[in-house]
Amino acid sequence: MISPHVRRRRLATELVRLREEHGYSAERLCKETKIAKQKLSRLENARVRPDQDEIMRVLDHFRVDEQRWEEIMTIARESQENGWWEKFRVEMGPRQALYADLEAGAEHIAEYHITLLPGLLQIPAYTEIRAVADRAAYPRRFTVERALEARAARQRVLDRPGGPTYEVIIDELAIRRHAAPPEIVRAQLDHLINVGHEKQKTTIRVLRLTARIAGNAVPRSSYFSYRYPDPSDPVVVAVDTITSDLVLTDPDEVANYASLYERLRSAALSPADSLDFLASVAEELPDYTRR
């Protein structure tokens, strides 16, 4: 599976580059190809699924050579695909659908979490508590049951053949400030520990509150980055905000987040020490499995 969202971003870049190579303004291209200005704008900003006929009209207008023609049309076709998440986008929540899209086909996923424990490693009980707590932020047709199904489907990306390497930095704040009842938090921490020991392609690091970050950098929000096998596809950064997620592909903006991530990574505990820290925190919490 290739991320349709990422392919739309790639297609937008290709269309803008092609137009600029020929010295065309967007207005001129619309006039000569009979494509609506609003439609071209949405295509060049990756806000709409492409119409293959319109893409072909642009390529033919610029007399694109056969190899480039086929490459761009392949990108256009892939950007039209519907992943499993599209059918249940409203019921599972549009934010989770976005992440499912970005995770599809990723080669490497790196995340920093400041308030919640990572979704790709959440146990159902933790996910359910968060879905209920945040219910007001979701569409009316959202259901907790569908959110749980979707989370489980997303998590399978880490186990698929050729699946991505996954590294997550968890801020101590997300561990200490409980986002679920203590006994569920303990079960969640136990799960993180097991995953950290058992899955070779998954790395868990903890950023202590007392950690000294190079340059006195202070992370302001959770964010996640995605790299894909095709080097021509953009590196994507998704920034978590209260109401939505900001998706970035501009190389300079992405580089800023990558630089911050490396600072956080250097300041965090080693994987082994991180798992030991999680175990020590878990020991302080009630174990509902022993009741």
KEKOLRO-511643 format. One record per residue (C-alpha): residue in three letters; x, y, z. Coordinates in steps of 0.25 Angstrom, whole numbers, plus 5000, padded with zeros to 4 digits. Example, Ala and Ser with C-alpha at 12.3 -4.5 7.8 and 13.67 -1.06 7.14 Angstrom:
// residues 2
ALA504949825031 SER505549965029 
END
This chain:
// residues 291
MET500050005000 ILE500550144996 SER500050265004 PRO499050334995 HIS499250465003 VAL500750465000 ARG500550434986 ARG499550554984 ARG500650634991 ARG501650574981 LEU500750604969 ALA500550744973 THR502050764973 GLU502150704959 LEU501050794954 VAL501650924959 ARG503050884954 LEU502550854941 ARG501750984939 GLU502951064944 GLU503950994935 HIS503051044923 GLY502951184929 TYR501451174931 SER500551244941 ALA499451164947 GLU498451264940 ARG499051234926 LEU499051084928 CYS497651084932 LYS497251174920 GLU497951084910 THR497550944916 LYS496150984920 ILE496350944935 ALA495651024945 LYS496551114953 GLN496051064966 LYS496250924962 LEU497750944958 SER497951024971 ARG497450904979 LEU498250804970 GLU499550884973 ASN499250894988 ALA498950744989 ARG497550774994 VAL496750684984 ARG496850554977 PRO497250574963 ASP496450554950 GLN497350464941 ASP496750534929 GLU497150674934 ILE498550624937 MET498650564923 ARG498250694917 VAL499350764925 LEU500450664921 ASP499950664906 HIS499950814906 PHE501350824910 ARG501750704901 VAL502350624913 ASP503250514908 GLU502750374909 GLN503550334922 ARG503150454930 TRP501750444925 GLU501650304930 GLU502350344943 ILE501350454946 MET500150374942 THR500550264951 ILE500650364963 ALA499250414959 ARG498650274959 GLU499250244972 SER498750374978 GLN497350324975 GLU497450204983 ASN496550184995 GLY497150115007 TRP496350035017 TRP496250155025 GLU495350235015 LYS494150155017 PHE494150185032 ARG494750315032 VAL493650385040 GLU493350275049 MET494850255053 GLY495150405053 PRO495750485042 ARG497050495050 GLN497250355052 ALA496950335037 LEU498050435033 TYR499050355041 ALA498650225035 ASP498850285022 LEU500250345025 GLU500650215031 ALA500350135019 GLY501550095011 ALA502550165021 GLU503950115022 HIS504250185035 ILE503350255045 ALA503950345056 GLU503050405067 TYR503150495079 HIS501950495089 ILE501850595100 THR500450565106 LEU499950435102 LEU500550295100 PRO500850255085 GLY499550215077 LEU500350105070 LEU500650035083 GLN499350065091 ILE498649945097 PRO497049945094 ALA496749985109 TYR497650115108 THR497050145094 GLU495650135099 ILE495850225111 ARG496450335102 ALA495350315091 VAL494250335102 ALA495050455108 ASP495250525095 ARG493850495089 ALA493450635088 ALA494550665078 TYR494050565068 PRO492950565058 ARG491550525062 ARG491650395055 PHE492950355062 THR492850225070 VAL493750165080 GLU493650025075 ARG494050075061 ALA495250155067 LEU495750025074 GLU495649945061 ALA496350055053 ARG497450065064 ALA497649915063 ALA497749915048 ARG498750035048 GLN499649955058 ARG499749835048 VAL500649925039 LEU501749905049 ASP501649755047 ARG501449745032 PRO502549685023 GLY503549795020 GLY502849885030 PRO503450005035 THR504550025045 TYR503850105057 GLU504550195067 VAL503750275078 ILE504250375088 ILE503250375100 ASP503350505109 GLU503350465123 LEU502150565125 ALA501250465116 ILE501650355126 ARG501550425139 ARG500250505136 HIS499250395135 ALA498250395123 ALA497550275128 PRO497250205141 PRO498550165148 GLU498350015146 ILE498150035131 VAL499350125130 ARG500150015137 ALA499649905127 GLN500050005116 LEU501450025121 ASP501549875123 HIS501149865108 LEU502249965104 ILE503249885112 ASN502949755105 VAL502949825091 GLY504249885094 HIS504849755097 GLU504249675086 LYS504149755074 GLN505449775067 LYS504949885058 THR504349965069 THR505150055078 ILE504550125090 ARG505250245097 VAL504850325109 LEU505150475110 ARG505350505125 LEU504750635130 THR506150665135 ALA506850645122 ARG507750755116 ILE507350775102 ALA508450835093 GLY508250985090 ASN507250995101 ALA506150945091 VAL504750925097 PRO503850835089 ARG502450905088 SER501550785083 SER501550645079 TYR502050615064 PHE502250505055 SER503150485043 TYR502950385031 ARG504050345021 TYR503650255009 PRO504450165000 ASP504350244988 PRO505350354990 SER504550454981 ASP503350444991 PRO503450555001 VAL503850535016 VAL502550565023 VAL502450625037 ALA501050635044 VAL500950725056 ASP499850695067 THR499050815071 ILE497750825079 THR496750815068 SER497450765056 ASP498850725050 LEU499750805042 VAL500450725031 LEU501750785026 THR502550745014 ASP503350875011 PRO504850835012 ASP505250945021 GLU504050925031 VAL504350775031 ALA505850795034 ASN505450885046 TYR504650775052 ALA505750665048 SER506750755055 LEU505950765068 TYR505650615068 GLU507150585067 ARG507350675079 LEU506250605087 ARG506850465083 SER508150505088 ALA507550555101 ALA506750435103 LEU507050305111 SER507650195103 PRO506650085099 ALA507049995110 ASP507050105121 SER505650145115 LEU505050015117 ASP505650005131 PHE505050135135 LEU503650095129 ALA503749975138 SER504050055150 VAL502950145148 ALA501950025145 GLU502349965159 GLU501850095166 LEU500450065160 PRO499349965163 ASP499349835155 TYR497849805152 THR498249675147 ARG498549625161 ARG497149655166 
END
